[in-house]
Amino acid sequence: MGRLSENSVVSIKNKSWSVTAEIEVPEAGASGVIIAQGGRFGGWSFYVKNGGATFVYNVLGIRAM
């Protein structure tokens, strides 16, 4: 998949927002990205790692969890 322009995705700048995901986890467990959005200067990701859901975002190289 190629790059999506900024105008083709939901703008979350200077807005309150939330992410809701309904997933099915197999008995063996799971890991990986559920949803992510970002680019060269920042973005966010909601993923499963080590059995837990994790949200992380990055703005201009300043990482926050």
PDB file of N, H, CA, C and O in Angstrom:
ATOM      1  N   MET A   1       0.837  -1.164   0.000  1.00  0.00           N
ATOM      2  CA  MET A   1       0.000   0.000   0.000  1.00  0.00           C
ATOM      3  C   MET A   1       0.884   1.230   0.000  1.00  0.00           C
ATOM      4  O   MET A   1       1.898   1.284   0.696  1.00  0.00           O
ATOM      5  N   GLY A   2       0.499   2.191  -0.768  1.00  0.00           N
ATOM      6  H   GLY A   2      -0.324   2.148  -1.334  1.00  0.00           H
ATOM      7  CA  GLY A   2       1.234   3.440  -0.830  1.00  0.00           C
ATOM      8  C   GLY A   2       0.786   4.424   0.223  1.00  0.00           C
ATOM      9  O   GLY A   2      -0.099   4.134   1.028  1.00  0.00           O
ATOM     10  N   ARG A   3       1.390   5.568   0.213  1.00  0.00           N
ATOM     11  H   ARG A   3       2.109   5.804  -0.441  1.00  0.00           H
ATOM     12  CA  ARG A   3       1.076   6.638   1.157  1.00  0.00           C
ATOM     13  C   ARG A   3      -0.322   7.187   0.901  1.00  0.00           C
ATOM     14  O   ARG A   3      -0.735   7.359  -0.246  1.00  0.00           O
ATOM     15  N   LEU A   4      -1.040   7.458   1.981  1.00  0.00           N
ATOM     16  H   LEU A   4      -0.705   7.318   2.913  1.00  0.00           H
ATOM     17  CA  LEU A   4      -2.335   8.140   1.907  1.00  0.00           C
ATOM     18  C   LEU A   4      -2.110   9.603   2.230  1.00  0.00           C
ATOM     19  O   LEU A   4      -1.396   9.925   3.180  1.00  0.00           O
ATOM     20  N   SER A   5      -2.697  10.477   1.469  1.00  0.00           N
ATOM     21  H   SER A   5      -3.277  10.215   0.698  1.00  0.00           H
ATOM     22  CA  SER A   5      -2.528  11.901   1.748  1.00  0.00           C
ATOM     23  C   SER A   5      -3.245  12.274   3.044  1.00  0.00           C
ATOM     24  O   SER A   5      -4.174  11.591   3.473  1.00  0.00           O
ATOM     25  N   GLU A   6      -2.805  13.350   3.649  1.00  0.00           N
ATOM     26  H   GLU A   6      -2.050  13.905   3.300  1.00  0.00           H
ATOM     27  CA  GLU A   6      -3.392  13.802   4.913  1.00  0.00           C
ATOM     28  C   GLU A   6      -4.883  14.081   4.770  1.00  0.00           C
ATOM     29  O   GLU A   6      -5.636  13.890   5.726  1.00  0.00           O
ATOM     30  N   ASN A   7      -5.316  14.519   3.622  1.00  0.00           N
ATOM     31  H   ASN A   7      -4.704  14.674   2.846  1.00  0.00           H
ATOM     32  CA  ASN A   7      -6.730  14.835   3.404  1.00  0.00           C
ATOM     33  C   ASN A   7      -7.608  13.604   3.225  1.00  0.00           C
ATOM     34  O   ASN A   7      -8.831  13.730   3.167  1.00  0.00           O
ATOM     35  N   SER A   8      -7.014  12.420   3.136  1.00  0.00           N
ATOM     36  H   SER A   8      -6.020  12.318   3.183  1.00  0.00           H
ATOM     37  CA  SER A   8      -7.813  11.214   2.914  1.00  0.00           C
ATOM     38  C   SER A   8      -8.043  10.397   4.187  1.00  0.00           C
ATOM     39  O   SER A   8      -8.669   9.338   4.130  1.00  0.00           O
ATOM     40  N   VAL A   9      -7.552  10.867   5.324  1.00  0.00           N
ATOM     41  H   VAL A   9      -7.044  11.727   5.370  1.00  0.00           H
ATOM     42  CA  VAL A   9      -7.751  10.168   6.590  1.00  0.00           C
ATOM     43  C   VAL A   9      -8.402  11.120   7.600  1.00  0.00           C
ATOM     44  O   VAL A   9      -8.437  12.334   7.403  1.00  0.00           O
ATOM     45  N   VAL A  10      -8.909  10.541   8.670  1.00  0.00           N
ATOM     46  H   VAL A  10      -8.881   9.554   8.830  1.00  0.00           H
ATOM     47  CA  VAL A  10      -9.571  11.331   9.699  1.00  0.00           C
ATOM     48  C   VAL A  10      -8.554  12.239  10.399  1.00  0.00           C
ATOM     49  O   VAL A  10      -7.501  11.776  10.837  1.00  0.00           O
ATOM     50  N   SER A  11      -8.870  13.511  10.499  1.00  0.00           N
ATOM     51  H   SER A  11      -9.725  13.887  10.143  1.00  0.00           H
ATOM     52  CA  SER A  11      -7.997  14.454  11.189  1.00  0.00           C
ATOM     53  C   SER A  11      -8.269  14.394  12.687  1.00  0.00           C
ATOM     54  O   SER A  11      -9.406  14.554  13.129  1.00  0.00           O
ATOM     55  N   ILE A  12      -7.217  14.162  13.458  1.00  0.00           N
ATOM     56  H   ILE A  12      -6.293  14.032  13.099  1.00  0.00           H
ATOM     57  CA  ILE A  12      -7.360  14.119  14.922  1.00  0.00           C
ATOM     58  C   ILE A  12      -6.617  15.262  15.591  1.00  0.00           C
ATOM     59  O   ILE A  12      -6.533  15.320  16.817  1.00  0.00           O
ATOM     60  N   LYS A  13      -6.088  16.158  14.802  1.00  0.00           N
ATOM     61  H   LYS A  13      -6.157  16.111  13.805  1.00  0.00           H
ATOM     62  CA  LYS A  13      -5.329  17.275  15.361  1.00  0.00           C
ATOM     63  C   LYS A  13      -6.229  18.220  16.154  1.00  0.00           C
ATOM     64  O   LYS A  13      -7.280  18.645  15.675  1.00  0.00           O
ATOM     65  N   ASN A  14      -5.800  18.540  17.373  1.00  0.00           N
ATOM     66  H   ASN A  14      -4.946  18.195  17.762  1.00  0.00           H
ATOM     67  CA  ASN A  14      -6.512  19.473  18.253  1.00  0.00           C
ATOM     68  C   ASN A  14      -7.952  19.057  18.509  1.00  0.00           C
ATOM     69  O   ASN A  14      -8.847  19.899  18.583  1.00  0.00           O
ATOM     70  N   LYS A  15      -8.173  17.741  18.647  1.00  0.00           N
ATOM     71  H   LYS A  15      -7.446  17.057  18.588  1.00  0.00           H
ATOM     72  CA  LYS A  15      -9.521  17.215  18.899  1.00  0.00           C
ATOM     73  C   LYS A  15      -9.438  16.098  19.928  1.00  0.00           C
ATOM     74  O   LYS A  15      -8.445  15.375  20.001  1.00  0.00           O
ATOM     75  N   SER A  16     -10.487  15.971  20.715  1.00  0.00           N
ATOM     76  H   SER A  16     -11.294  16.559  20.655  1.00  0.00           H
ATOM     77  CA  SER A  16     -10.614  14.803  21.583  1.00  0.00           C
ATOM     78  C   SER A  16     -11.122  13.650  20.726  1.00  0.00           C
ATOM     79  O   SER A  16     -11.971  13.845  19.856  1.00  0.00           O
ATOM     80  N   TRP A  17     -10.600  12.445  20.973  1.00  0.00           N
ATOM     81  H   TRP A  17      -9.910  12.287  21.680  1.00  0.00           H
ATOM     82  CA  TRP A  17     -11.028  11.291  20.196  1.00  0.00           C
ATOM     83  C   TRP A  17     -10.757  10.018  20.984  1.00  0.00           C
ATOM     84  O   TRP A  17     -10.042  10.034  21.986  1.00  0.00           O
ATOM     85  N   SER A  18     -11.325   8.937  20.531  1.00  0.00           N
ATOM     86  H   SER A  18     -11.906   8.924  19.717  1.00  0.00           H
ATOM     87  CA  SER A  18     -11.108   7.645  21.182  1.00  0.00           C
ATOM     88  C   SER A  18     -11.074   6.551  20.126  1.00  0.00           C
ATOM     89  O   SER A  18     -11.518   6.739  18.993  1.00  0.00           O
ATOM     90  N   VAL A  19     -10.540   5.413  20.521  1.00  0.00           N
ATOM     91  H   VAL A  19     -10.179   5.260  21.441  1.00  0.00           H
ATOM     92  CA  VAL A  19     -10.479   4.239  19.654  1.00  0.00           C
ATOM     93  C   VAL A  19     -11.170   3.102  20.380  1.00  0.00           C
ATOM     94  O   VAL A  19     -10.904   2.855  21.556  1.00  0.00           O
ATOM     95  N   THR A  20     -12.044   2.420  19.692  1.00  0.00           N
ATOM     96  H   THR A  20     -12.260   2.620  18.737  1.00  0.00           H
ATOM     97  CA  THR A  20     -12.709   1.245  20.240  1.00  0.00           C
ATOM     98  C   THR A  20     -12.500   0.094  19.265  1.00  0.00           C
ATOM     99  O   THR A  20     -12.717   0.248  18.063  1.00  0.00           O
ATOM    100  N   ALA A  21     -12.081  -1.048  19.773  1.00  0.00           N
ATOM    101  H   ALA A  21     -11.904  -1.173  20.749  1.00  0.00           H
ATOM    102  CA  ALA A  21     -11.847  -2.207  18.905  1.00  0.00           C
ATOM    103  C   ALA A  21     -12.452  -3.445  19.542  1.00  0.00           C
ATOM    104  O   ALA A  21     -12.261  -3.698  20.731  1.00  0.00           O
ATOM    105  N   GLU A  22     -13.168  -4.200  18.762  1.00  0.00           N
ATOM    106  H   GLU A  22     -13.324  -3.994  17.796  1.00  0.00           H
ATOM    107  CA  GLU A  22     -13.692  -5.488  19.215  1.00  0.00           C
ATOM    108  C   GLU A  22     -12.912  -6.548  18.447  1.00  0.00           C
ATOM    109  O   GLU A  22     -13.023  -6.652  17.225  1.00  0.00           O
ATOM    110  N   ILE A  23     -12.125  -7.330  19.176  1.00  0.00           N
ATOM    111  H   ILE A  23     -12.036  -7.245  20.168  1.00  0.00           H
ATOM    112  CA  ILE A  23     -11.276  -8.322  18.524  1.00  0.00           C
ATOM    113  C   ILE A  23     -11.523  -9.705  19.115  1.00  0.00           C
ATOM    114  O   ILE A  23     -12.006  -9.829  20.240  1.00  0.00           O
ATOM    115  N   GLU A  24     -11.194 -10.728  18.360  1.00  0.00           N
ATOM    116  H   GLU A  24     -10.802 -10.627  17.446  1.00  0.00           H
ATOM    117  CA  GLU A  24     -11.242 -12.102  18.839  1.00  0.00           C
ATOM    118  C   GLU A  24      -9.813 -12.597  18.945  1.00  0.00           C
ATOM    119  O   GLU A  24      -9.077 -12.617  17.958  1.00  0.00           O
ATOM    120  N   VAL A  25      -9.421 -12.998  20.149  1.00  0.00           N
ATOM    121  H   VAL A  25     -10.019 -12.982  20.951  1.00  0.00           H
ATOM    122  CA  VAL A  25      -8.069 -13.480  20.387  1.00  0.00           C
ATOM    123  C   VAL A  25      -8.103 -15.003  20.463  1.00  0.00           C
ATOM    124  O   VAL A  25      -8.843 -15.559  21.275  1.00  0.00           O
ATOM    125  N   PRO A  26      -7.320 -15.683  19.638  1.00  0.00           N
ATOM    126  CA  PRO A  26      -7.293 -17.147  19.694  1.00  0.00           C
ATOM    127  C   PRO A  26      -6.717 -17.639  21.018  1.00  0.00           C
ATOM    128  O   PRO A  26      -6.033 -16.893  21.718  1.00  0.00           O
ATOM    129  N   GLU A  27      -6.992 -18.892  21.357  1.00  0.00           N
ATOM    130  H   GLU A  27      -7.548 -19.498  20.788  1.00  0.00           H
ATOM    131  CA  GLU A  27      -6.509 -19.454  22.621  1.00  0.00           C
ATOM    132  C   GLU A  27      -4.990 -19.382  22.731  1.00  0.00           C
ATOM    133  O   GLU A  27      -4.453 -19.247  23.831  1.00  0.00           O
ATOM    134  N   ALA A  28      -4.305 -19.469  21.614  1.00  0.00           N
ATOM    135  H   ALA A  28      -4.742 -19.579  20.721  1.00  0.00           H
ATOM    136  CA  ALA A  28      -2.840 -19.416  21.619  1.00  0.00           C
ATOM    137  C   ALA A  28      -2.316 -18.003  21.889  1.00  0.00           C
ATOM    138  O   ALA A  28      -1.116 -17.813  22.093  1.00  0.00           O
ATOM    139  N   GLY A  29      -3.204 -17.021  21.890  1.00  0.00           N
ATOM    140  H   GLY A  29      -4.178 -17.175  21.724  1.00  0.00           H
ATOM    141  CA  GLY A  29      -2.798 -15.643  22.112  1.00  0.00           C
ATOM    142  C   GLY A  29      -2.606 -14.913  20.802  1.00  0.00           C
ATOM    143  O   GLY A  29      -2.767 -15.491  19.727  1.00  0.00           O
ATOM    144  N   ALA A  30      -2.262 -13.647  20.895  1.00  0.00           N
ATOM    145  H   ALA A  30      -2.131 -13.178  21.768  1.00  0.00           H
ATOM    146  CA  ALA A  30      -2.085 -12.827  19.697  1.00  0.00           C
ATOM    147  C   ALA A  30      -1.146 -11.673  20.008  1.00  0.00           C
ATOM    148  O   ALA A  30      -0.945 -11.304  21.166  1.00  0.00           O
ATOM    149  N   SER A  31      -0.578 -11.115  18.954  1.00  0.00           N
ATOM    150  H   SER A  31      -0.741 -11.414  18.013  1.00  0.00           H
ATOM    151  CA  SER A  31       0.211  -9.897  19.082  1.00  0.00           C
ATOM    152  C   SER A  31       0.217  -9.205  17.728  1.00  0.00           C
ATOM    153  O   SER A  31       0.133  -9.851  16.684  1.00  0.00           O
ATOM    154  N   GLY A  32       0.317  -7.886  17.762  1.00  0.00           N
ATOM    155  H   GLY A  32       0.385  -7.361  18.611  1.00  0.00           H
ATOM    156  CA  GLY A  32       0.375  -7.129  16.528  1.00  0.00           C
ATOM    157  C   GLY A  32      -0.485  -5.884  16.577  1.00  0.00           C
ATOM    158  O   GLY A  32      -1.204  -5.633  17.544  1.00  0.00           O
ATOM    159  N   VAL A  33      -0.391  -5.112  15.506  1.00  0.00           N
ATOM    160  H   VAL A  33       0.193  -5.317  14.720  1.00  0.00           H
ATOM    161  CA  VAL A  33      -1.100  -3.841  15.401  1.00  0.00           C
ATOM    162  C   VAL A  33      -2.564  -4.071  15.060  1.00  0.00           C
ATOM    163  O   VAL A  33      -2.888  -4.859  14.172  1.00  0.00           O
ATOM    164  N   ILE A  34      -3.447  -3.375  15.773  1.00  0.00           N
ATOM    165  H   ILE A  34      -3.183  -2.735  16.495  1.00  0.00           H
ATOM    166  CA  ILE A  34      -4.878  -3.405  15.483  1.00  0.00           C
ATOM    167  C   ILE A  34      -5.220  -2.254  14.543  1.00  0.00           C
ATOM    168  O   ILE A  34      -5.907  -2.447  13.541  1.00  0.00           O
ATOM    169  N   ILE A  35      -4.739  -1.063  14.869  1.00  0.00           N
ATOM    170  H   ILE A  35      -4.180  -0.907  15.684  1.00  0.00           H
ATOM    171  CA  ILE A  35      -4.950   0.105  14.017  1.00  0.00           C
ATOM    172  C   ILE A  35      -3.827   1.105  14.284  1.00  0.00           C
ATOM    173  O   ILE A  35      -3.336   1.220  15.407  1.00  0.00           O
ATOM    174  N   ALA A  36      -3.431   1.819  13.242  1.00  0.00           N
ATOM    175  H   ALA A  36      -3.830   1.725  12.330  1.00  0.00           H
ATOM    176  CA  ALA A  36      -2.368   2.822  13.383  1.00  0.00           C
ATOM    177  C   ALA A  36      -2.569   3.910  12.337  1.00  0.00           C
ATOM    178  O   ALA A  36      -3.153   3.677  11.279  1.00  0.00           O
ATOM    179  N   GLN A  37      -2.078   5.091  12.650  1.00  0.00           N
ATOM    180  H   GLN A  37      -1.603   5.280  13.510  1.00  0.00           H
ATOM    181  CA  GLN A  37      -2.117   6.215  11.713  1.00  0.00           C
ATOM    182  C   GLN A  37      -0.908   7.078  12.003  1.00  0.00           C
ATOM    183  O   GLN A  37      -0.615   7.366  13.163  1.00  0.00           O
ATOM    184  N   GLY A  38      -0.210   7.492  10.976  1.00  0.00           N
ATOM    185  H   GLY A  38      -0.448   7.258  10.033  1.00  0.00           H
ATOM    186  CA  GLY A  38       0.934   8.351  11.215  1.00  0.00           C
ATOM    187  C   GLY A  38       1.752   8.592   9.969  1.00  0.00           C
ATOM    188  O   GLY A  38       1.426   8.129   8.877  1.00  0.00           O
ATOM    189  N   GLY A  39       2.800   9.315  10.164  1.00  0.00           N
ATOM    190  H   GLY A  39       3.065   9.691  11.052  1.00  0.00           H
ATOM    191  CA  GLY A  39       3.673   9.665   9.065  1.00  0.00           C
ATOM    192  C   GLY A  39       5.045  10.043   9.559  1.00  0.00           C
ATOM    193  O   GLY A  39       5.466   9.626  10.638  1.00  0.00           O
ATOM    194  N   ARG A  40       5.730  10.821   8.784  1.00  0.00           N
ATOM    195  H   ARG A  40       5.388  11.160   7.907  1.00  0.00           H
ATOM    196  CA  ARG A  40       7.117  11.180   9.050  1.00  0.00           C
ATOM    197  C   ARG A  40       7.311  11.912  10.381  1.00  0.00           C
ATOM    198  O   ARG A  40       8.330  11.713  11.043  1.00  0.00           O
ATOM    199  N   PHE A  41       6.367  12.746  10.781  1.00  0.00           N
ATOM    200  H   PHE A  41       5.540  12.908  10.243  1.00  0.00           H
ATOM    201  CA  PHE A  41       6.557  13.577  11.964  1.00  0.00           C
ATOM    202  C   PHE A  41       5.725  13.171  13.169  1.00  0.00           C
ATOM    203  O   PHE A  41       5.733  13.875  14.179  1.00  0.00           O
ATOM    204  N   GLY A  42       5.023  12.078  13.093  1.00  0.00           N
ATOM    205  H   GLY A  42       5.016  11.507  12.273  1.00  0.00           H
ATOM    206  CA  GLY A  42       4.270  11.632  14.256  1.00  0.00           C
ATOM    207  C   GLY A  42       3.155  10.684  13.874  1.00  0.00           C
ATOM    208  O   GLY A  42       2.866  10.477  12.696  1.00  0.00           O
ATOM    209  N   GLY A  43       2.540  10.118  14.884  1.00  0.00           N
ATOM    210  H   GLY A  43       2.775  10.286  15.841  1.00  0.00           H
ATOM    211  CA  GLY A  43       1.432   9.212  14.654  1.00  0.00           C
ATOM    212  C   GLY A  43       1.073   8.468  15.919  1.00  0.00           C
ATOM    213  O   GLY A  43       1.558   8.786  17.005  1.00  0.00           O
ATOM    214  N   TRP A  44       0.216   7.471  15.765  1.00  0.00           N
ATOM    215  H   TRP A  44      -0.178   7.213  14.883  1.00  0.00           H
ATOM    216  CA  TRP A  44      -0.234   6.699  16.912  1.00  0.00           C
ATOM    217  C   TRP A  44      -0.495   5.259  16.485  1.00  0.00           C
ATOM    218  O   TRP A  44      -0.666   4.974  15.300  1.00  0.00           O
ATOM    219  N   SER A  45      -0.523   4.363  17.456  1.00  0.00           N
ATOM    220  H   SER A  45      -0.385   4.595  18.419  1.00  0.00           H
ATOM    221  CA  SER A  45      -0.794   2.957  17.187  1.00  0.00           C
ATOM    222  C   SER A  45      -1.472   2.330  18.396  1.00  0.00           C
ATOM    223  O   SER A  45      -1.146   2.646  19.540  1.00  0.00           O
ATOM    224  N   PHE A  46      -2.407   1.448  18.132  1.00  0.00           N
ATOM    225  H   PHE A  46      -2.672   1.191  17.202  1.00  0.00           H
ATOM    226  CA  PHE A  46      -3.080   0.648  19.155  1.00  0.00           C
ATOM    227  C   PHE A  46      -2.766  -0.800  18.800  1.00  0.00           C
ATOM    228  O   PHE A  46      -3.134  -1.267  17.722  1.00  0.00           O
ATOM    229  N   TYR A  47      -2.087  -1.516  19.703  1.00  0.00           N
ATOM    230  H   TYR A  47      -1.789  -1.136  20.578  1.00  0.00           H
ATOM    231  CA  TYR A  47      -1.635  -2.855  19.373  1.00  0.00           C
ATOM    232  C   TYR A  47      -1.654  -3.768  20.598  1.00  0.00           C
ATOM    233  O   TYR A  47      -1.814  -3.310  21.730  1.00  0.00           O
ATOM    234  N   VAL A  48      -1.488  -5.068  20.349  1.00  0.00           N
ATOM    235  H   VAL A  48      -1.359  -5.440  19.430  1.00  0.00           H
ATOM    236  CA  VAL A  48      -1.423  -6.062  21.411  1.00  0.00           C
ATOM    237  C   VAL A  48       0.011  -6.573  21.495  1.00  0.00           C
ATOM    238  O   VAL A  48       0.606  -6.962  20.490  1.00  0.00           O
ATOM    239  N   LYS A  49       0.557  -6.565  22.712  1.00  0.00           N
ATOM    240  H   LYS A  49       0.074  -6.249  23.529  1.00  0.00           H
ATOM    241  CA  LYS A  49       1.914  -7.053  22.939  1.00  0.00           C
ATOM    242  C   LYS A  49       1.981  -7.675  24.325  1.00  0.00           C
ATOM    243  O   LYS A  49       1.492  -7.093  25.293  1.00  0.00           O
ATOM    244  N   ASN A  50       2.577  -8.840  24.421  1.00  0.00           N
ATOM    245  H   ASN A  50       2.974  -9.313  23.634  1.00  0.00           H
ATOM    246  CA  ASN A  50       2.716  -9.560  25.702  1.00  0.00           C
ATOM    247  C   ASN A  50       1.378  -9.733  26.405  1.00  0.00           C
ATOM    248  O   ASN A  50       1.302  -9.630  27.629  1.00  0.00           O
ATOM    249  N   GLY A  51       0.332  -9.994  25.648  1.00  0.00           N
ATOM    250  H   GLY A  51       0.393 -10.078  24.654  1.00  0.00           H
ATOM    251  CA  GLY A  51      -0.980 -10.267  26.213  1.00  0.00           C
ATOM    252  C   GLY A  51      -1.790  -9.049  26.620  1.00  0.00           C
ATOM    253  O   GLY A  51      -2.881  -9.200  27.171  1.00  0.00           O
ATOM    254  N   GLY A  52      -1.294  -7.861  26.370  1.00  0.00           N
ATOM    255  H   GLY A  52      -0.408  -7.739  25.923  1.00  0.00           H
ATOM    256  CA  GLY A  52      -2.026  -6.667  26.773  1.00  0.00           C
ATOM    257  C   GLY A  52      -2.179  -5.666  25.646  1.00  0.00           C
ATOM    258  O   GLY A  52      -1.356  -5.605  24.733  1.00  0.00           O
ATOM    259  N   ALA A  53      -3.227  -4.894  25.721  1.00  0.00           N
ATOM    260  H   ALA A  53      -3.896  -4.944  26.463  1.00  0.00           H
ATOM    261  CA  ALA A  53      -3.468  -3.836  24.738  1.00  0.00           C
ATOM    262  C   ALA A  53      -2.592  -2.635  25.086  1.00  0.00           C
ATOM    263  O   ALA A  53      -2.463  -2.270  26.254  1.00  0.00           O
ATOM    264  N   THR A  54      -1.993  -2.023  24.066  1.00  0.00           N
ATOM    265  H   THR A  54      -2.098  -2.319  23.116  1.00  0.00           H
ATOM    266  CA  THR A  54      -1.078  -0.903  24.268  1.00  0.00           C
ATOM    267  C   THR A  54      -1.401   0.208  23.284  1.00  0.00           C
ATOM    268  O   THR A  54      -1.662  -0.053  22.110  1.00  0.00           O
ATOM    269  N   PHE A  55      -1.385   1.431  23.756  1.00  0.00           N
ATOM    270  H   PHE A  55      -1.173   1.642  24.711  1.00  0.00           H
ATOM    271  CA  PHE A  55      -1.566   2.609  22.909  1.00  0.00           C
ATOM    272  C   PHE A  55      -0.314   3.461  23.036  1.00  0.00           C
ATOM    273  O   PHE A  55       0.168   3.699  24.143  1.00  0.00           O
ATOM    274  N   VAL A  56       0.210   3.919  21.917  1.00  0.00           N
ATOM    275  H   VAL A  56      -0.182   3.727  21.017  1.00  0.00           H
ATOM    276  CA  VAL A  56       1.386   4.782  21.936  1.00  0.00           C
ATOM    277  C   VAL A  56       1.232   5.844  20.860  1.00  0.00           C
ATOM    278  O   VAL A  56       0.682   5.579  19.791  1.00  0.00           O
ATOM    279  N   TYR A  57       1.722   7.056  21.145  1.00  0.00           N
ATOM    280  H   TYR A  57       2.169   7.271  22.014  1.00  0.00           H
ATOM    281  CA  TYR A  57       1.725   8.094  20.124  1.00  0.00           C
ATOM    282  C   TYR A  57       3.054   8.830  20.146  1.00  0.00           C
ATOM    283  O   TYR A  57       3.788   8.789  21.133  1.00  0.00           O
ATOM    284  N   ASN A  58       3.349   9.501  19.049  1.00  0.00           N
ATOM    285  H   ASN A  58       2.752   9.535  18.247  1.00  0.00           H
ATOM    286  CA  ASN A  58       4.614  10.183  18.885  1.00  0.00           C
ATOM    287  C   ASN A  58       4.345  11.464  18.096  1.00  0.00           C
ATOM    288  O   ASN A  58       3.746  11.427  17.022  1.00  0.00           O
ATOM    289  N   VAL A  59       4.790  12.585  18.636  1.00  0.00           N
ATOM    290  H   VAL A  59       5.277  12.614  19.508  1.00  0.00           H
ATOM    291  CA  VAL A  59       4.644  13.877  17.962  1.00  0.00           C
ATOM    292  C   VAL A  59       6.036  14.501  17.870  1.00  0.00           C
ATOM    293  O   VAL A  59       6.648  14.811  18.892  1.00  0.00           O
ATOM    294  N   LEU A  60       6.523  14.680  16.673  1.00  0.00           N
ATOM    295  H   LEU A  60       6.025  14.428  15.843  1.00  0.00           H
ATOM    296  CA  LEU A  60       7.830  15.294  16.432  1.00  0.00           C
ATOM    297  C   LEU A  60       8.963  14.623  17.200  1.00  0.00           C
ATOM    298  O   LEU A  60       9.879  15.290  17.680  1.00  0.00           O
ATOM    299  N   GLY A  61       8.893  13.305  17.311  1.00  0.00           N
ATOM    300  H   GLY A  61       8.149  12.763  16.921  1.00  0.00           H
ATOM    301  CA  GLY A  61       9.953  12.558  17.975  1.00  0.00           C
ATOM    302  C   GLY A  61       9.849  12.502  19.473  1.00  0.00           C
ATOM    303  O   GLY A  61      10.709  11.905  20.121  1.00  0.00           O
ATOM    304  N   ILE A  62       8.821  13.103  20.055  1.00  0.00           N
ATOM    305  H   ILE A  62       8.123  13.588  19.528  1.00  0.00           H
ATOM    306  CA  ILE A  62       8.600  13.061  21.498  1.00  0.00           C
ATOM    307  C   ILE A  62       7.655  11.912  21.768  1.00  0.00           C
ATOM    308  O   ILE A  62       6.453  12.033  21.532  1.00  0.00           O
ATOM    309  N   ARG A  63       8.178  10.793  22.261  1.00  0.00           N
ATOM    310  H   ARG A  63       9.154  10.695  22.453  1.00  0.00           H
ATOM    311  CA  ARG A  63       7.371   9.604  22.453  1.00  0.00           C
ATOM    312  C   ARG A  63       6.661   9.655  23.801  1.00  0.00           C
ATOM    313  O   ARG A  63       7.272   9.978  24.820  1.00  0.00           O
ATOM    314  N   ALA A  64       5.395   9.342  23.801  1.00  0.00           N
ATOM    315  H   ALA A  64       4.899   9.080  22.973  1.00  0.00           H
ATOM    316  CA  ALA A  64       4.601   9.311  25.042  1.00  0.00           C
ATOM    317  C   ALA A  64       3.703   8.086  25.011  1.00  0.00           C
ATOM    318  O   ALA A  64       3.230   7.683  23.948  1.00  0.00           O
ATOM    319  N   MET A  65       3.471   7.501  26.163  1.00  0.00           N
ATOM    320  H   MET A  65       3.855   7.829  27.026  1.00  0.00           H
ATOM    321  CA  MET A  65       2.571   6.347  26.276  1.00  0.00           C
ATOM    322  C   MET A  65       1.520   6.622  27.303  1.00  0.00           C
ATOM    323  O   MET A  65       0.662   5.774  27.550  1.00  0.00           O
TER     324      MET A  65
END
